[in-house]
C-alpha cells in the first residue's frame, strides 16, 4: 500500500488550522464558563448588596429605637439620676422672645 | 417442481412484506395523525401545560416607603422579616404535628393563647398554617435550626415604628399585608406602598427553580417627610399623659401647630396605642380625638364671636355690657356666668369669659354675620388635613336655628367642632387673619423619581389684619389678667382663650352640671407667633375642672418647652440662678 505524501506546507497549514480551531474552541468555552461564573458572582454580590442595604435600614431603625426620646428620658432619669432644673436655675443669654 | 415451489414461497414472502408494510404505514399514519392532533390542534393547550410545568410568575413585593419627621428621625420603616409556616408532612400523626407547633412556639416565645389558637387550627386539619407572621430573621433562624418537620419560612417585611407610641395617631398603622389602615399610613398608602413587580421563574423537570428573571421591576414606595417634630410630639404626649392622669380625665388631646404655615408639629391623643401592634389596639385607643372627635367648643368659640363683632364693627372697644342681668331676653334657661359680673367692656367680656356679655355681643352681631364668620373660620366642614377619618363637625344651617341659637352659638354651644377646627380659627387670629389649611405631610421623597411635593395649599384671608391684631391684644390680656392666667409664661407674650363646656347628658336630656370638657387654645409669642397649641381634657375629676385651671397649665408647660426647643428664648431671664445655658438662636425648622 502506497501512502500519498502530504506536502509539508499543507501539513503545517492543517496543523495551524487545527490548533487555531482548538484555541478558538477553548477560548469560546472559557468565555462561556467565565461569563457564567461572573454572572453567578454578580448575582451573589447583588444579593449581598440587597441584604446589606436591608441590614443598614434595619440598623438605622434600631438606632432610631435606641435614640427614642422615651428611652433617652428613662435612661437620664433612672440610670443617670438627672432631673429637670428648678425654676430660675437656667439663664438664657441673648433671649428675645422672638423667632426668625 | 422446484421452480414452482420457489415462486410460491416468493409470493408468500412478498405478501407478508406487503402486510407488514401496510401495517407499518397504518402505524405511521396513526402516529402522524396523533402528532398532528397534539402539535397542531392541541398546540396551545400543550404549550400552556409545558410552560406551567417549566415556568411560573411570581410577584416581587415593593418595599414600603419610610416615614420621617421634619428633622429626619425615622418614625416608620419596613424592615426585613420572615414568616414561619407549617406544611403537612406525609405520615405525620396529629400528636407529632402538635408537638412540632409547641416546639416552634416555645422557641418564638408565643403566649399560651397564641399556642392554643395554633393547635386548634392544626386540629381542624388546615394544610397550611402560619406559625408566626413577620418575625425577626434571627427568631426565624433559631426556629429553623431546630429542624422541625414541615416548618419553613419565607421572606417578608415588617412595619416597624422605632419610637413605639410616639405620634401613633398621626402614623396610624398597617395590616398584615402592609396596607395602611389609619393615619398617614392610610391617607398616603398609594405613594408609600409603591408598585409590585413581576418575576419569571424557570423550573427544571423536578420543578426546582433554576432561573429568576425580573419581568417588571418593583417600584419601591416613596418616603414621606412629615411636618411633625418628634421632640415636640414627645413633649406634647408626655404633658398630655401627665394631665390626663393628674386630673382623672377620660381622655385628652393636644395639637401643636405653626400659625404661619398651618403645619402640624405635634398631634397627641390619650389614650393611645403602639402602632407596632395596631390590630391589637382597642378602638378607643385608636381614635384620633384631635380630628375625629366633635364637641361643643364652649368659650374658646368666643374668639369667633369676638372676631365677628370686631370685623362688623358691631361693638366698640369701650362699649359696656351689663352682665349682671339674668334675663337677657333669650328663650329657655337663663344664661349663667362662672362668677357674678357687673358691667364689663367688650374686651373685659372676652378676658373674663362672660357668657352673658358674649351673648349680648352675639345679639349685636346678628345671625347672618355670626353664621358667616363661623363658616369663614371653617366650622361645619373638614379642614382638609391630609389624614384619614377627619370629622366635619356641625354648624347648623340658619334655617334650623331656634330663637336661642344665636346666644348659644355666641358662647360655643349648638356647634360641634373638632379640636383642630378650633385651633385653626385661633391660628387665623395669630396669623394676621390669614388661615392656612392644616397639613402633616411636608414632602414626598424618592431618590429614583423627581421630587413630588404635596399639592400647594392656598391660604385664606378670613379676618382683616387690624381686627386680628386687636383680638390678639385682647387674648393676651385674657392670659395676663383673665381666665387664662395659668397659661402665663415669664419672658413670653402669650395670647389665648379658655373653654369649659358643660357636656350634654343623654340620660338627663340636658347639660350636665358635673361633666365638663376643659380646654385652652392659644399662641406665643403673641407679637410674632411661633406656635399655637390647643389642649382639650374630657371630664376632669375633682374640684378643678375649668379650662383655665386644668388645660391652661398643660398649655403653658407644652409651649414653654416647645419654644425653647425651637430656639425661641424668653425676653428676660425670670430669676438670676445657678446655671448659665449659653445657647444660640436657631432658625425655626
HADDOCK unambig.tbl for C-alpha pairs under 7 A between the chains (distance, minus, plus):
assign (segid A and resid 54 and name CA) (segid B and resid 79 and name CA) 6.87 0.50 0.50
assign (segid A and resid 54 and name CA) (segid B and resid 80 and name CA) 6.49 0.50 0.50
assign (segid A and resid 57 and name CA) (segid B and resid 79 and name CA) 6.75 0.50 0.50
assign (segid A and resid 58 and name CA) (segid B and resid 79 and name CA) 5.40 0.50 0.50
assign (segid A and resid 61 and name CA) (segid B and resid 74 and name CA) 6.78 0.50 0.50
assign (segid A and resid 61 and name CA) (segid B and resid 77 and name CA) 6.94 0.50 0.50
assign (segid A and resid 61 and name CA) (segid B and resid 162 and name CA) 6.03 0.50 0.50
assign (segid A and resid 62 and name CA) (segid B and resid 162 and name CA) 6.80 0.50 0.50
assign (segid A and resid 64 and name CA) (segid B and resid 74 and name CA) 6.29 0.50 0.50
assign (segid A and resid 64 and name CA) (segid B and resid 162 and name CA) 5.80 0.50 0.50
assign (segid A and resid 65 and name CA) (segid B and resid 162 and name CA) 4.23 0.50 0.50
assign (segid A and resid 65 and name CA) (segid B and resid 163 and name CA) 5.56 0.50 0.50
assign (segid A and resid 68 and name CA) (segid B and resid 163 and name CA) 5.33 0.50 0.50
assign (segid A and resid 69 and name CA) (segid B and resid 234 and name CA) 6.99 0.50 0.50
assign (segid A and resid 88 and name CA) (segid B and resid 574 and name CA) 6.04 0.50 0.50
assign (segid A and resid 88 and name CA) (segid B and resid 575 and name CA) 4.86 0.50 0.50
assign (segid A and resid 88 and name CA) (segid B and resid 576 and name CA) 6.40 0.50 0.50
assign (segid A and resid 88 and name CA) (segid B and resid 577 and name CA) 5.22 0.50 0.50
assign (segid A and resid 89 and name CA) (segid B and resid 577 and name CA) 4.38 0.50 0.50
assign (segid A and resid 89 and name CA) (segid B and resid 578 and name CA) 5.01 0.50 0.50
assign (segid A and resid 89 and name CA) (segid B and resid 579 and name CA) 5.27 0.50 0.50
assign (segid A and resid 90 and name CA) (segid B and resid 577 and name CA) 6.20 0.50 0.50
assign (segid A and resid 90 and name CA) (segid B and resid 578 and name CA) 6.80 0.50 0.50
assign (segid A and resid 90 and name CA) (segid B and resid 579 and name CA) 4.98 0.50 0.50
assign (segid A and resid 90 and name CA) (segid B and resid 580 and name CA) 5.65 0.50 0.50
assign (segid A and resid 90 and name CA) (segid B and resid 581 and name CA) 6.12 0.50 0.50
assign (segid A and resid 91 and name CA) (segid B and resid 573 and name CA) 5.63 0.50 0.50
assign (segid A and resid 91 and name CA) (segid B and resid 576 and name CA) 6.62 0.50 0.50
assign (segid A and resid 91 and name CA) (segid B and resid 577 and name CA) 6.62 0.50 0.50
assign (segid A and resid 91 and name CA) (segid B and resid 579 and name CA) 6.51 0.50 0.50
assign (segid A and resid 91 and name CA) (segid B and resid 580 and name CA) 5.07 0.50 0.50
assign (segid A and resid 91 and name CA) (segid B and resid 581 and name CA) 5.90 0.50 0.50
assign (segid A and resid 92 and name CA) (segid B and resid 569 and name CA) 6.84 0.50 0.50
assign (segid A and resid 92 and name CA) (segid B and resid 573 and name CA) 6.18 0.50 0.50
assign (segid A and resid 92 and name CA) (segid B and resid 580 and name CA) 6.93 0.50 0.50
assign (segid A and resid 92 and name CA) (segid B and resid 581 and name CA) 5.83 0.50 0.50
assign (segid A and resid 92 and name CA) (segid B and resid 582 and name CA) 6.61 0.50 0.50
assign (segid A and resid 93 and name CA) (segid B and resid 582 and name CA) 5.90 0.50 0.50
assign (segid A and resid 93 and name CA) (segid B and resid 583 and name CA) 6.87 0.50 0.50
assign (segid A and resid 95 and name CA) (segid B and resid 569 and name CA) 4.63 0.50 0.50
assign (segid A and resid 95 and name CA) (segid B and resid 570 and name CA) 5.29 0.50 0.50
assign (segid A and resid 95 and name CA) (segid B and resid 571 and name CA) 5.07 0.50 0.50
assign (segid A and resid 95 and name CA) (segid B and resid 572 and name CA) 6.63 0.50 0.50
assign (segid A and resid 96 and name CA) (segid B and resid 569 and name CA) 5.98 0.50 0.50
assign (segid A and resid 96 and name CA) (segid B and resid 570 and name CA) 5.84 0.50 0.50
assign (segid A and resid 96 and name CA) (segid B and resid 571 and name CA) 4.07 0.50 0.50
assign (segid A and resid 97 and name CA) (segid B and resid 491 and name CA) 6.80 0.50 0.50
assign (segid A and resid 97 and name CA) (segid B and resid 492 and name CA) 5.72 0.50 0.50
assign (segid A and resid 97 and name CA) (segid B and resid 525 and name CA) 6.51 0.50 0.50
assign (segid A and resid 97 and name CA) (segid B and resid 568 and name CA) 5.72 0.50 0.50
assign (segid A and resid 97 and name CA) (segid B and resid 569 and name CA) 5.15 0.50 0.50
assign (segid A and resid 97 and name CA) (segid B and resid 570 and name CA) 4.66 0.50 0.50
assign (segid A and resid 97 and name CA) (segid B and resid 571 and name CA) 4.52 0.50 0.50
assign (segid A and resid 98 and name CA) (segid B and resid 525 and name CA) 6.71 0.50 0.50
assign (segid A and resid 98 and name CA) (segid B and resid 528 and name CA) 6.48 0.50 0.50
assign (segid A and resid 98 and name CA) (segid B and resid 568 and name CA) 5.76 0.50 0.50
assign (segid A and resid 99 and name CA) (segid B and resid 530 and name CA) 6.79 0.50 0.50
assign (segid A and resid 99 and name CA) (segid B and resid 568 and name CA) 5.37 0.50 0.50
assign (segid A and resid 99 and name CA) (segid B and resid 588 and name CA) 6.91 0.50 0.50
assign (segid A and resid 100 and name CA) (segid B and resid 587 and name CA) 5.51 0.50 0.50
assign (segid A and resid 100 and name CA) (segid B and resid 588 and name CA) 6.51 0.50 0.50
